[in-house]
Amino acid sequence: MADPLTAAETGFRALDSYRATVRTVAADGERRVMRYFYRKPGWVRIEMLSPYRGAVLIYDPDARRVRLWPFGTGHVLSLSLAPDNRLVRDPRGHRIDRSHVGALLDNLQRLRAQGHATPLGATEVDGRAAIGVEIAGEAGAHVDGVHRYRVWFARDTHFPLRVESFAADGRPIETVDLSEVETGAVLPERLFQP
């Protein structure tokens, strides 16, 4: 079988867009649920479902700015912010401009270059056939504070369905589940420029 990470990168390069429901659980129990939309060359739209229900963030890769509508796009109030602004970064430092699957795959490759990958075998994630891999850095190696990842990719599309991240001391950092994934989704221009 082909290397799951390489297959995922090949699949991502071939994609123009995707959408998914993203559920995150941090080690401290903080939970987030959002609808996520991505279109090349880097457009991102996040619709918050929990917490901050109704908030919308859109990243414009040309302007390198994030537009935040705290109460939804139907309201006048919006802010234009840099992607590293604390108002649009999560508590773990995640940035909207580095939130897409391509950025994740880049982090996985960077960590594997400093360590190794171990197959986890076949399983099901959210009712879909998946193949897992664990990527761990050698002693002291980490990428953005992550020393080890456990990732499950859909067998048919090689798209990541679940990502677990861990610190160097083995503590969990975060679990991210991607469900209702639609690759190659038709995403109209107005979705990113309301």
C-alpha positions as a Markdown table, in Angstrom:
| # | Residue | x | y | z |
|---|---|---|---|---|
| 1 | Met | 0.0 | 0.0 | 0.0 |
| 2 | Ala | 1.2 | 3.5 | -0.8 |
| 3 | Asp | 2.3 | 5.8 | 2.0 |
| 4 | Pro | -0.9 | 7.4 | 3.4 |
| 5 | Leu | 0.8 | 10.8 | 4.0 |
| 6 | Thr | 2.1 | 11.0 | 0.4 |
| 7 | Ala | -1.2 | 9.8 | -0.9 |
| 8 | Ala | -3.0 | 12.6 | 1.1 |
| 9 | Glu | -0.6 | 15.2 | -0.2 |
| 10 | Thr | -1.2 | 14.1 | -3.8 |
| 11 | Gly | -5.0 | 14.2 | -3.2 |
| 12 | Phe | -4.8 | 17.6 | -1.6 |
| 13 | Arg | -2.8 | 19.1 | -4.5 |
| 14 | Ala | -5.4 | 17.8 | -6.9 |
| 15 | Leu | -8.3 | 19.4 | -5.0 |
| 16 | Asp | -9.7 | 22.9 | -5.7 |
| 17 | Ser | -11.9 | 23.0 | -2.7 |
| 18 | Tyr | -13.5 | 21.2 | 0.2 |
| 19 | Arg | -16.0 | 21.7 | 3.0 |
| 20 | Ala | -16.4 | 19.9 | 6.3 |
| 21 | Thr | -17.8 | 20.1 | 9.8 |
| 22 | Val | -14.9 | 20.3 | 12.2 |
| 23 | Arg | -15.2 | 19.3 | 15.8 |
| 24 | Thr | -12.2 | 19.9 | 18.2 |
| 25 | Val | -11.7 | 18.9 | 21.7 |
| 26 | Ala | -8.7 | 20.4 | 23.6 |
| 27 | Ala | -6.9 | 18.6 | 26.4 |
| 28 | Asp | -8.6 | 21.0 | 28.9 |
| 29 | Gly | -12.0 | 19.9 | 27.6 |
| 30 | Glu | -12.7 | 23.0 | 25.5 |
| 31 | Arg | -14.9 | 22.0 | 22.5 |
| 32 | Arg | -15.5 | 23.8 | 19.3 |
| 33 | Val | -17.7 | 23.0 | 16.3 |
| 34 | Met | -17.6 | 24.8 | 13.0 |
| 35 | Arg | -18.4 | 24.6 | 9.4 |
| 36 | Tyr | -15.2 | 24.9 | 7.4 |
| 37 | Phe | -14.9 | 25.9 | 3.7 |
| 38 | Tyr | -11.6 | 26.0 | 1.7 |
| 39 | Arg | -10.9 | 27.1 | -1.9 |
| 40 | Lys | -7.5 | 27.4 | -3.5 |
| 41 | Pro | -5.3 | 29.4 | -3.5 |
| 42 | Gly | -6.1 | 29.8 | 0.2 |
| 43 | Trp | -9.6 | 31.2 | 0.8 |
| 44 | Val | -11.0 | 30.0 | 4.1 |
| 45 | Arg | -14.5 | 30.6 | 5.6 |
| 46 | Ile | -15.3 | 29.4 | 9.1 |
| 47 | Glu | -18.9 | 29.5 | 10.4 |
| 48 | Met | -18.9 | 29.0 | 14.2 |
| 49 | Leu | -21.6 | 26.7 | 15.6 |
| 50 | Ser | -20.2 | 26.4 | 19.1 |
| 51 | Pro | -19.1 | 28.4 | 21.0 |
| 52 | Tyr | -19.7 | 31.9 | 19.5 |
| 53 | Arg | -22.6 | 30.6 | 17.4 |
| 54 | Gly | -23.2 | 32.8 | 14.3 |
| 55 | Ala | -19.7 | 34.3 | 14.1 |
| 56 | Val | -18.1 | 34.1 | 10.6 |
| 57 | Leu | -14.5 | 34.5 | 9.7 |
| 58 | Ile | -13.2 | 34.7 | 6.1 |
| 59 | Tyr | -9.5 | 34.7 | 5.2 |
| 60 | Asp | -8.5 | 36.5 | 2.0 |
| 61 | Pro | -5.1 | 35.1 | 0.8 |
| 62 | Asp | -4.6 | 38.1 | -1.6 |
| 63 | Ala | -5.1 | 40.8 | 1.1 |
| 64 | Arg | -3.7 | 38.5 | 3.9 |
| 65 | Arg | -6.5 | 39.7 | 6.1 |
| 66 | Val | -9.3 | 38.0 | 8.1 |
| 67 | Arg | -12.7 | 39.6 | 8.1 |
| 68 | Leu | -14.6 | 38.7 | 11.3 |
| 69 | Trp | -18.4 | 39.1 | 11.7 |
| 70 | Pro | -18.9 | 38.5 | 15.4 |
| 71 | Phe | -22.7 | 38.2 | 15.0 |
| 72 | Gly | -22.9 | 36.8 | 11.4 |
| 73 | Thr | -22.6 | 38.3 | 7.9 |
| 74 | Gly | -26.2 | 39.7 | 8.2 |
| 75 | His | -24.9 | 42.3 | 10.7 |
| 76 | Val | -23.1 | 45.5 | 9.9 |
| 77 | Leu | -20.3 | 45.0 | 12.5 |
| 78 | Ser | -17.2 | 43.5 | 11.0 |
| 79 | Leu | -13.5 | 43.7 | 11.7 |
| 80 | Ser | -10.6 | 43.4 | 9.3 |
| 81 | Leu | -7.7 | 41.8 | 11.2 |
| 82 | Ala | -4.2 | 40.3 | 10.6 |
| 83 | Pro | -4.3 | 36.4 | 10.8 |
| 84 | Asp | -2.0 | 36.5 | 13.8 |
| 85 | Asn | -4.4 | 38.9 | 15.8 |
| 86 | Arg | -5.4 | 37.3 | 19.1 |
| 87 | Leu | -9.0 | 37.9 | 18.4 |
| 88 | Val | -8.9 | 35.4 | 15.6 |
| 89 | Arg | -6.3 | 32.9 | 17.0 |
| 90 | Asp | -7.5 | 30.1 | 19.2 |
| 91 | Pro | -6.0 | 29.5 | 22.7 |
| 92 | Arg | -3.5 | 27.0 | 21.2 |
| 93 | Gly | -2.2 | 29.6 | 18.7 |
| 94 | His | -3.9 | 28.2 | 15.6 |
| 95 | Arg | -4.3 | 30.7 | 12.8 |
| 96 | Ile | -7.0 | 30.8 | 10.1 |
| 97 | Asp | -4.4 | 31.2 | 7.3 |
| 98 | Arg | -2.7 | 27.9 | 8.4 |
| 99 | Ser | -5.9 | 26.0 | 9.3 |
| 100 | His | -6.4 | 24.1 | 6.1 |
| 101 | Val | -5.6 | 20.5 | 5.4 |
| 102 | Gly | -2.6 | 21.5 | 3.2 |
| 103 | Ala | -1.0 | 23.2 | 6.3 |
| 104 | Leu | -1.6 | 20.1 | 8.4 |
| 105 | Leu | 0.0 | 17.8 | 5.8 |
| 106 | Asp | 3.0 | 20.2 | 5.7 |
| 107 | Asn | 3.3 | 19.9 | 9.5 |
| 108 | Leu | 3.1 | 16.1 | 9.3 |
| 109 | Gln | 5.9 | 15.9 | 6.7 |
| 110 | Arg | 8.1 | 18.3 | 8.7 |
| 111 | Leu | 7.7 | 16.2 | 11.8 |
| 112 | Arg | 8.3 | 12.9 | 9.9 |
| 113 | Ala | 11.5 | 14.4 | 8.6 |
| 114 | Gln | 12.6 | 14.8 | 12.2 |
| 115 | Gly | 11.4 | 11.4 | 13.3 |
| 116 | His | 9.4 | 8.4 | 11.9 |
| 117 | Ala | 6.0 | 7.2 | 10.8 |
| 118 | Thr | 4.3 | 4.0 | 12.1 |
| 119 | Pro | 1.2 | 2.5 | 10.5 |
| 120 | Leu | -1.8 | 2.2 | 12.8 |
| 121 | Gly | -3.8 | -0.1 | 10.5 |
| 122 | Ala | -7.3 | 0.0 | 9.1 |
| 123 | Thr | -10.3 | 1.1 | 11.1 |
| 124 | Glu | -13.5 | 3.2 | 10.7 |
| 125 | Val | -13.9 | 6.8 | 11.6 |
| 126 | Asp | -17.4 | 8.3 | 11.6 |
| 127 | Gly | -18.6 | 5.3 | 9.6 |
| 128 | Arg | -15.9 | 5.7 | 6.9 |
| 129 | Ala | -13.1 | 3.2 | 6.1 |
| 130 | Ala | -9.9 | 4.8 | 7.3 |
| 131 | Ile | -6.1 | 4.0 | 7.5 |
| 132 | Gly | -4.1 | 5.4 | 10.4 |
| 133 | Val | -0.6 | 6.5 | 10.8 |
| 134 | Glu | 1.4 | 7.8 | 13.8 |
| 135 | Ile | 4.1 | 10.4 | 13.2 |
| 136 | Ala | 6.5 | 11.1 | 16.0 |
| 137 | Gly | 9.6 | 13.3 | 16.2 |
| 138 | Glu | 12.8 | 12.1 | 17.7 |
| 139 | Ala | 13.7 | 13.3 | 21.2 |
| 140 | Gly | 13.2 | 17.1 | 21.4 |
| 141 | Ala | 11.7 | 17.4 | 17.9 |
| 142 | His | 8.4 | 19.1 | 17.5 |
| 143 | Val | 6.4 | 21.2 | 14.9 |
| 144 | Asp | 4.4 | 24.0 | 16.3 |
| 145 | Gly | 4.6 | 22.4 | 19.8 |
| 146 | Val | 3.4 | 19.0 | 18.6 |
| 147 | His | 5.8 | 16.1 | 19.1 |
| 148 | Arg | 3.5 | 13.3 | 17.9 |
| 149 | Tyr | 0.4 | 13.0 | 15.7 |
| 150 | Arg | -2.0 | 10.2 | 15.2 |
| 151 | Val | -3.9 | 10.7 | 11.9 |
| 152 | Trp | -6.6 | 8.6 | 10.2 |
| 153 | Phe | -7.1 | 9.2 | 6.5 |
| 154 | Ala | -10.2 | 8.1 | 4.5 |
| 155 | Arg | -9.3 | 5.0 | 2.4 |
| 156 | Asp | -11.0 | 6.3 | -0.7 |
| 157 | Thr | -9.9 | 10.0 | -0.8 |
| 158 | His | -6.9 | 10.0 | 1.6 |
| 159 | Phe | -8.5 | 13.0 | 3.2 |
| 160 | Pro | -7.8 | 13.3 | 7.0 |
| 161 | Leu | -10.8 | 12.4 | 9.1 |
| 162 | Arg | -9.3 | 12.5 | 12.6 |
| 163 | Val | -6.1 | 14.1 | 14.0 |
| 164 | Glu | -4.8 | 13.7 | 17.5 |
| 165 | Ser | -1.8 | 15.7 | 18.6 |
| 166 | Phe | 0.5 | 15.2 | 21.6 |
| 167 | Ala | 3.2 | 17.1 | 23.4 |
| 168 | Ala | 6.7 | 15.8 | 24.0 |
| 169 | Asp | 5.7 | 14.5 | 27.5 |
| 170 | Gly | 2.9 | 12.5 | 26.0 |
| 171 | Arg | 0.1 | 14.8 | 27.1 |
| 172 | Pro | -2.8 | 15.1 | 24.6 |
| 173 | Ile | -3.0 | 18.6 | 23.0 |
| 174 | Glu | -6.1 | 18.3 | 20.9 |
| 175 | Thr | -8.3 | 15.9 | 18.9 |
| 176 | Val | -9.9 | 17.2 | 15.6 |
| 177 | Asp | -12.6 | 15.3 | 13.8 |
| 178 | Leu | -13.7 | 16.2 | 10.2 |
| 179 | Ser | -17.1 | 14.9 | 9.3 |
| 180 | Glu | -19.5 | 15.6 | 6.4 |
| 181 | Val | -16.4 | 16.1 | 4.2 |
| 182 | Glu | -17.1 | 17.0 | 0.6 |
| 183 | Thr | -14.0 | 17.3 | -1.6 |
| 184 | Gly | -14.2 | 19.2 | -4.8 |
| 185 | Ala | -17.3 | 21.0 | -3.5 |
| 186 | Val | -18.6 | 23.9 | -5.7 |
| 187 | Leu | -18.1 | 26.9 | -3.5 |
| 188 | Pro | -19.5 | 30.1 | -5.0 |
| 189 | Glu | -17.5 | 33.4 | -4.9 |
| 190 | Arg | -20.1 | 35.0 | -2.7 |
| 191 | Leu | -19.3 | 32.5 | 0.0 |
| 192 | Phe | -15.9 | 34.2 | 0.5 |
| 193 | Gln | -17.0 | 37.7 | -0.4 |
| 194 | Pro | -20.4 | 38.3 | 1.2 |
